[in-house]
Amino acid sequence: MAEDQGYDLSRFKATYFEECAELLANAEETIARLQEGTGTEEDLHAVFRCVHSIKGGGGAFAFDGLVRFAHVFETSLDALRSGRAQLTPHVADLMTAGNDILGDYVRAAQEGVELPADHGSEVTAQLAAIIGGTAPAATPKPSAAAPTPAAAPVRAAKQWRIGLKPLPGLLKTGNDPLLMLRELATLGETVVTANREALPGLTQLDFQEGYLSWSVLLTTDKPRSAIDEVFEFVAGDVADVTVEEVVAAAAPAGDGATEGEGWGLFAPVGEPAAKAAVAPAAAAAANAAQSHGPVHTASIRVDLDKIDRLVNMVGELVITQAMLGQQTTDFSVESHPELIQGLQELSHHTRELQESVMAIRAQPVKALFSRAPRLVRDLSAKLGKQARLVMSGENTEVDKTVIEQLSDPLTHLIRNSLDHGIETPEQRIAVGKTAEGTIHLGAEHRSGRIIIQVSDDGRGIDRKRVLAKAIEKGLVERSAQLTDEQIDALVFAPGFSTAEQVSDVSGRGVGMDVVRKNIQDVGGRVVVQSTPGQGSRFILSLPLTLAVMDGMLVAVGQERYVLPLTNIVESLRPTAQQARSLVNVGNVLTLRGEYIPLIPLYQMFGIKNAITDFTRGLVVVVETEGGDRIGLLVDELLGQQQVVIKSLDANYRPVQGISAATILGDGRVALILDVGALRVLGERISDEAMAASTPAVAAE
Amino acid sequence: MAKSILAVDDSKTMRDMVSFTLRGAGYTVIEADNGNTALTALKSAKVDVIITDVNMPEMDGITLTKRIRGLPQHAGTPILILTTESDQSKKDEGRAAGATGWIVKPFSPDKLLQIVAKVCP
C-alpha cells in the first residue's frame, strides 16, 4: 500500500483550537451542573462527547500528551455514563480538575510547548482509579502515523460461501434448515440470501417439503471442520451442501481484505445486502452535488475580520446615504417624486441592513456569565463563605467585543462582592440573615442600552471606613460634605482599597478604578448603589454596539461636535444669576442648589467666532460615567442623530477630550466628545487659571 | 462522474480534514454536522458513500445508520462509521445497524482513501 504522503494538516489547527475552546467551555458548564446536582444523564454523555472530540482532533495532529490524558479522562467518563462508576461529589470535583488539565494540554498544544510529563499526574491517577483500579484499557495510538499492532486473531478470518439446498425428505428427517442457518451464525458473520425460485403456488405446496434454498456468506475464523459439523446430519443425504472458501472477494479495490490496521468491513463489498431486493442507488433529485458540496449546518463560523469589514462598509453606506439625502433637500416631492421616494426607501433599507449587520455580532451574554458559577463556588470555598449565584437574562444579546472587554471587570466585581460584600456564615446568622448569601447576575435591555447588574445581599459599603480611607489617601478633603452616593462612588477612585492586607482574591493589581476604566473603554459606565447591612449593587450600562451611537449634534462656532445622548441631562440658557464666576472655583452653574462646573468649549478647543457669553449660548449639562456633572457651553443644539463611530486612534491619533469621530451627512467631520475627559481637562484649566491669577490664595 | 460522499461529524475540524482529503482525491463531498442535517442532505443530493462519526449529539452515528438503511434508495449505500479503538460495542452496534465498515480514529488521510476506495461502488 502506498506510504502516507505526509498531508499537511496544520491548516486545520486554527479550527481545531477554536472548537476546543468551545468544547472546554461547554464541558465546564455541564460539569458545573453535575456538581450542583442539577445534571442529567444526557449531561454525562455531553461531557464525554466533548472530551472525545478534543481527543479525536488531537490525535490527528499527533498531540501525544493531550491524547494520552484525554484518553484516560474519556474512559473514566465512559465508565460514569454507562453506570459502571458512581458520580459522587468527589468524582464531580475530579471532573472539573480533569477538564482544567485538559485545557492546559490544549493551550500548551496551541502554543507549541510541551507540558512536563507528570503534569496532572495526580488527577490522571484518580481518574484511572474510577475506571476500575487497573491501568486504563488499551493505551491509545499516539498518532495515526505510528500505529500499534491491532489485536490480531490467531487464525485469520476467512470467508466462505455456503450453499444449502434441502432435498426432498429433509424435513421428514427432523432436520430443520433454520436451525442450521442459526448455527452457522454462531460461527461468525453471515449474510444469508434465500432462493425462492422453486417455490410453487399455494395450491401445489406440499407442506411436508421444503422448497427454499439458501446461499450464505460466512466470515469466520473457525476452521472448515466447524462449518461441516453444522451439516453433518444432512450433507450428501437429504441436502445438497456446498462449502467453498471465498478467496478474492468481488471488492473493487482488489485486495479483498476485510479488516486491517484500524479499520474493517462488516461484510465484503460486492455482496448483495441481506435484503432480497436491493433497490439500485436511486438517480438523484434535481440538484446533484456540485464539486464543492454544500455544508448542511444550522449555523456557520465566520472570521471576525469579515464581519468587521462588513460592519464598516455598512457604516460607510449609511454615511453616503445621509449625504445623498442632504443633497436633495432642495428638491421637493413635487419636482422629483421618484427621487424623493427612492431616497426614502433607500434610507429605510439602509437602516434595516445596519440593524441586521449589527445583530450578527451580537451574542448572548451567557458567554460572559459562564465563568461565574465556577468562580463563585471556588471563591466562596476559599474565603470560607457560603454563597449561591443566581443569574437572569443570560440570553440578552450584546456585541461580541463588549462581551470580551467585560470579562475581567465582571470577574472582579463578583470577587469583590464575595470578598467584601458577603459576610461569613456566622456573621450573617448573627444579623438574622441566612447563612448562605446570594449574588445576582442579571442582564437586560433598557432604552437602547444593555444593563448588567452584579448585586449581593451582603453588608453593603461601609461608608465610614470608605470615607476615612479616602481622606487618608488625600482623595477627599477632610471638610468635604459628601452625599451617600458620592461616598459610595469613592470605591472607584484610583488607588483605593480598604482591604487591610491585600487579599490575593481581589485588590491586588486590579482595582475598582481599572474596572471602571475597562467599562468606560467600551462606552459604558458603572455606578454603585448600596444599603448598609442589606447589600450592594453594581450597575453597568453599556451600548448595544460599539459602531453606532445616538448623539446630539452641537455647534461651537463653525465646528461641529457630537455629545453621546446617554450623557446628556438637560440643556438651558442660563441667566446671569445662574452662571457665575466664583472665586477659587471658576465658572459654575447654579442649578437647583447644585454647583456644576462650567466648561466653555470654545476656550478649551480654541475656537474663534463662537459665543463666549454663557447667557447668550446654550449650556448642556452632561453627566460623566462617575456621576459627576459638568456644563458645556455651545452655540446651539443642531439635533439628535445616530452617528457611525469612526476611530480617531486608528485614523489619526488619540486626542484628549475626544473619544472618536464621525462623518456627517454634509460630509463634514464631527468629533465625538469624551465627557469624562472633558471634566478632568476642565478642572485642570480652571486650576491653572486660578493659579495664574491668584497665586497667594491657599487651597481650601 | 465523480463519486459523492456525505461526511457527518459534529466536529468541524474532523469535517474539514475529511473533506480536504476526499476532495483532493477527486470525490465530491457533502458535509453535515449532525444526523438530522445529514438525513435532510440525503433527500436532495446524490450520495454514493456515507461516512459518519459515532459520537454525536442529538442523533448518534448508529441511529443515523439505521435511519439511512430505512431509506429505500440507500438500503445498499456503503456506510462507514468512525469509531475509537476501544469502542468494540459500537462496532457491534454498527454492524447490527447495517453499517458497511468502520475506521478507527485517528486515521491517516491515506487510510481514509483506501477504505473509501474499497467500498465505493
HADDOCK unambig.tbl for C-alpha pairs under 7 A between the chains (distance, minus, plus):
assign (segid A and resid 4 and name CA) (segid B and resid 110 and name CA) 5.81 0.50 0.50
assign (segid A and resid 12 and name CA) (segid B and resid 13 and name CA) 6.26 0.50 0.50
assign (segid A and resid 15 and name CA) (segid B and resid 13 and name CA) 5.79 0.50 0.50
assign (segid A and resid 16 and name CA) (segid B and resid 13 and name CA) 5.14 0.50 0.50
assign (segid A and resid 49 and name CA) (segid B and resid 55 and name CA) 6.28 0.50 0.50
assign (segid A and resid 49 and name CA) (segid B and resid 56 and name CA) 6.97 0.50 0.50
assign (segid A and resid 53 and name CA) (segid B and resid 11 and name CA) 6.67 0.50 0.50
assign (segid A and resid 56 and name CA) (segid B and resid 105 and name CA) 6.37 0.50 0.50
assign (segid A and resid 56 and name CA) (segid B and resid 106 and name CA) 6.02 0.50 0.50
assign (segid A and resid 57 and name CA) (segid B and resid 13 and name CA) 6.77 0.50 0.50
assign (segid A and resid 57 and name CA) (segid B and resid 14 and name CA) 6.70 0.50 0.50
assign (segid A and resid 59 and name CA) (segid B and resid 106 and name CA) 5.48 0.50 0.50
assign (segid A and resid 60 and name CA) (segid B and resid 106 and name CA) 5.38 0.50 0.50
assign (segid A and resid 138 and name CA) (segid B and resid 86 and name CA) 6.74 0.50 0.50
assign (segid A and resid 144 and name CA) (segid B and resid 106 and name CA) 5.61 0.50 0.50
assign (segid A and resid 144 and name CA) (segid B and resid 107 and name CA) 5.21 0.50 0.50
assign (segid A and resid 144 and name CA) (segid B and resid 108 and name CA) 5.36 0.50 0.50
assign (segid A and resid 145 and name CA) (segid B and resid 108 and name CA) 6.64 0.50 0.50
assign (segid A and resid 251 and name CA) (segid B and resid 118 and name CA) 6.33 0.50 0.50
assign (segid A and resid 252 and name CA) (segid B and resid 118 and name CA) 6.10 0.50 0.50
assign (segid A and resid 253 and name CA) (segid B and resid 117 and name CA) 6.13 0.50 0.50
assign (segid A and resid 253 and name CA) (segid B and resid 118 and name CA) 4.74 0.50 0.50
assign (segid A and resid 262 and name CA) (segid B and resid 103 and name CA) 5.94 0.50 0.50
assign (segid A and resid 262 and name CA) (segid B and resid 104 and name CA) 4.93 0.50 0.50
assign (segid A and resid 263 and name CA) (segid B and resid 102 and name CA) 5.33 0.50 0.50
assign (segid A and resid 263 and name CA) (segid B and resid 103 and name CA) 4.22 0.50 0.50
assign (segid A and resid 263 and name CA) (segid B and resid 104 and name CA) 5.77 0.50 0.50
assign (segid A and resid 264 and name CA) (segid B and resid 101 and name CA) 5.36 0.50 0.50
assign (segid A and resid 264 and name CA) (segid B and resid 102 and name CA) 5.25 0.50 0.50
assign (segid A and resid 264 and name CA) (segid B and resid 103 and name CA) 6.60 0.50 0.50
assign (segid A and resid 265 and name CA) (segid B and resid 100 and name CA) 5.78 0.50 0.50
assign (segid A and resid 265 and name CA) (segid B and resid 101 and name CA) 3.78 0.50 0.50
assign (segid A and resid 265 and name CA) (segid B and resid 102 and name CA) 6.26 0.50 0.50
assign (segid A and resid 266 and name CA) (segid B and resid 95 and name CA) 6.02 0.50 0.50
assign (segid A and resid 266 and name CA) (segid B and resid 100 and name CA) 5.49 0.50 0.50
assign (segid A and resid 266 and name CA) (segid B and resid 101 and name CA) 5.15 0.50 0.50
assign (segid A and resid 267 and name CA) (segid B and resid 100 and name CA) 6.50 0.50 0.50
assign (segid A and resid 269 and name CA) (segid B and resid 119 and name CA) 6.05 0.50 0.50
assign (segid A and resid 273 and name CA) (segid B and resid 76 and name CA) 6.24 0.50 0.50
assign (segid A and resid 278 and name CA) (segid B and resid 75 and name CA) 6.78 0.50 0.50
assign (segid A and resid 278 and name CA) (segid B and resid 76 and name CA) 6.53 0.50 0.50
assign (segid A and resid 279 and name CA) (segid B and resid 72 and name CA) 6.62 0.50 0.50
assign (segid A and resid 279 and name CA) (segid B and resid 73 and name CA) 6.11 0.50 0.50
assign (segid A and resid 280 and name CA) (segid B and resid 73 and name CA) 6.78 0.50 0.50
assign (segid A and resid 281 and name CA) (segid B and resid 73 and name CA) 5.34 0.50 0.50
assign (segid A and resid 281 and name CA) (segid B and resid 74 and name CA) 6.46 0.50 0.50
assign (segid A and resid 282 and name CA) (segid B and resid 73 and name CA) 5.21 0.50 0.50
assign (segid A and resid 284 and name CA) (segid B and resid 45 and name CA) 6.21 0.50 0.50
assign (segid A and resid 284 and name CA) (segid B and resid 46 and name CA) 4.82 0.50 0.50
assign (segid A and resid 285 and name CA) (segid B and resid 44 and name CA) 5.69 0.50 0.50
assign (segid A and resid 285 and name CA) (segid B and resid 45 and name CA) 6.49 0.50 0.50
assign (segid A and resid 287 and name CA) (segid B and resid 44 and name CA) 6.63 0.50 0.50
assign (segid A and resid 287 and name CA) (segid B and resid 45 and name CA) 6.28 0.50 0.50
assign (segid A and resid 288 and name CA) (segid B and resid 45 and name CA) 5.30 0.50 0.50
assign (segid A and resid 288 and name CA) (segid B and resid 46 and name CA) 5.63 0.50 0.50
assign (segid A and resid 289 and name CA) (segid B and resid 45 and name CA) 5.80 0.50 0.50
assign (segid A and resid 289 and name CA) (segid B and resid 46 and name CA) 6.50 0.50 0.50
assign (segid A and resid 291 and name CA) (segid B and resid 28 and name CA) 5.21 0.50 0.50
assign (segid A and resid 292 and name CA) (segid B and resid 28 and name CA) 6.43 0.50 0.50
assign (segid A and resid 292 and name CA) (segid B and resid 29 and name CA) 6.56 0.50 0.50
assign (segid A and resid 293 and name CA) (segid B and resid 28 and name CA) 6.53 0.50 0.50
assign (segid A and resid 293 and name CA) (segid B and resid 29 and name CA) 5.40 0.50 0.50
assign (segid A and resid 293 and name CA) (segid B and resid 30 and name CA) 4.51 0.50 0.50
assign (segid A and resid 294 and name CA) (segid B and resid 30 and name CA) 5.75 0.50 0.50
assign (segid A and resid 294 and name CA) (segid B and resid 31 and name CA) 6.73 0.50 0.50
assign (segid A and resid 295 and name CA) (segid B and resid 30 and name CA) 6.10 0.50 0.50
assign (segid A and resid 295 and name CA) (segid B and resid 31 and name CA) 4.69 0.50 0.50
assign (segid A and resid 295 and name CA) (segid B and resid 32 and name CA) 5.84 0.50 0.50
assign (segid A and resid 296 and name CA) (segid B and resid 31 and name CA) 6.11 0.50 0.50
assign (segid A and resid 296 and name CA) (segid B and resid 32 and name CA) 4.79 0.50 0.50
assign (segid A and resid 296 and name CA) (segid B and resid 33 and name CA) 6.77 0.50 0.50
assign (segid A and resid 296 and name CA) (segid B and resid 37 and name CA) 5.77 0.50 0.50
assign (segid A and resid 296 and name CA) (segid B and resid 41 and name CA) 6.91 0.50 0.50
assign (segid A and resid 297 and name CA) (segid B and resid 32 and name CA) 6.13 0.50 0.50
assign (segid A and resid 297 and name CA) (segid B and resid 33 and name CA) 5.79 0.50 0.50
assign (segid A and resid 297 and name CA) (segid B and resid 37 and name CA) 6.60 0.50 0.50
